[in-house]
Amino acid sequence: MSDSDWLALITTLKLSALTTLVLLILGTPLAWWLARTRSRFAVAIEAVVALPLVLPPTVLGFYMLVALGPHGPVGGLLESVGLHHLAFTFTGLVLASTLYSMPFMVQPLKDAFGGVGQRMTEAAATLRAGARDRFFSVVLPLSRRGLLTAITLTFAHTVGEFGVVLMVGGNIPGQTRVLSIAIYDHAESMDYAGAHLLAGGLLATSFLMLLTVYALNRRYRVVHP
């Protein structure tokens, strides 16, 4: 691997880790609310969260680029207070990846939270456990399979992003150039050996991550039928 490819690997890992952390913080309460609420707006919010699953990445990337650019609502606001816009920056990549990977965090967590029976939380409430205590001591431990799946899928999905990151971040080595773009660059320059090396590494890593999640989930079902 060249120095440029190593930088792309580091950028990819940083992007995936930060996106997963941000979505874990923001997606967990959203998933909990969706699993428990009876609001008439829940269906619309679920549809918005799941939109990246069916929306072409370049479409989302285009609108994110417009919003984060110097003339967009977000970028324009930043420019008006003396700050730089977020188009073609690593911070912009994190924001775009957070939106694009949101269903991979929220949906598994929502399903896991929905599988936690009311009796468990009600029993904890009778022992004078507060809402926060019930969530962290009862709900999260019972939802650990869904939590593991959500974290793994979010991280793996962010690693493989191409359309969104290319539209929002461009191809700046050491800043916004990620592995998926590096593979494209190698293929475009007919360097198939370099493309095979990176693509094969991503393929093997993604397979091992999914294999680990499915193996742990299967083991959990056997131990806790």
Secondary structure as GFF3:
##gff-version 3
##sequence-region A 1 225
A	DSSP	alpha_helix	3	36	.	.	.	ID=ss1
A	DSSP	alpha_helix	42	50	.	.	.	ID=ss2
A	DSSP	three_ten_helix	51	53	.	.	.	ID=ss3
A	DSSP	alpha_helix	57	68	.	.	.	ID=ss4
A	DSSP	alpha_helix	73	80	.	.	.	ID=ss5
A	DSSP	alpha_helix	90	114	.	.	.	ID=ss6
A	DSSP	alpha_helix	118	126	.	.	.	ID=ss7
A	DSSP	alpha_helix	131	134	.	.	.	ID=ss8
A	DSSP	pi_helix	135	139	.	.	.	ID=ss9
A	DSSP	alpha_helix	140	142	.	.	.	ID=ss10
A	DSSP	alpha_helix	144	159	.	.	.	ID=ss11
A	DSSP	alpha_helix	163	169	.	.	.	ID=ss12
A	DSSP	alpha_helix	179	188	.	.	.	ID=ss13
A	DSSP	alpha_helix	192	223	.	.	.	ID=ss14
###
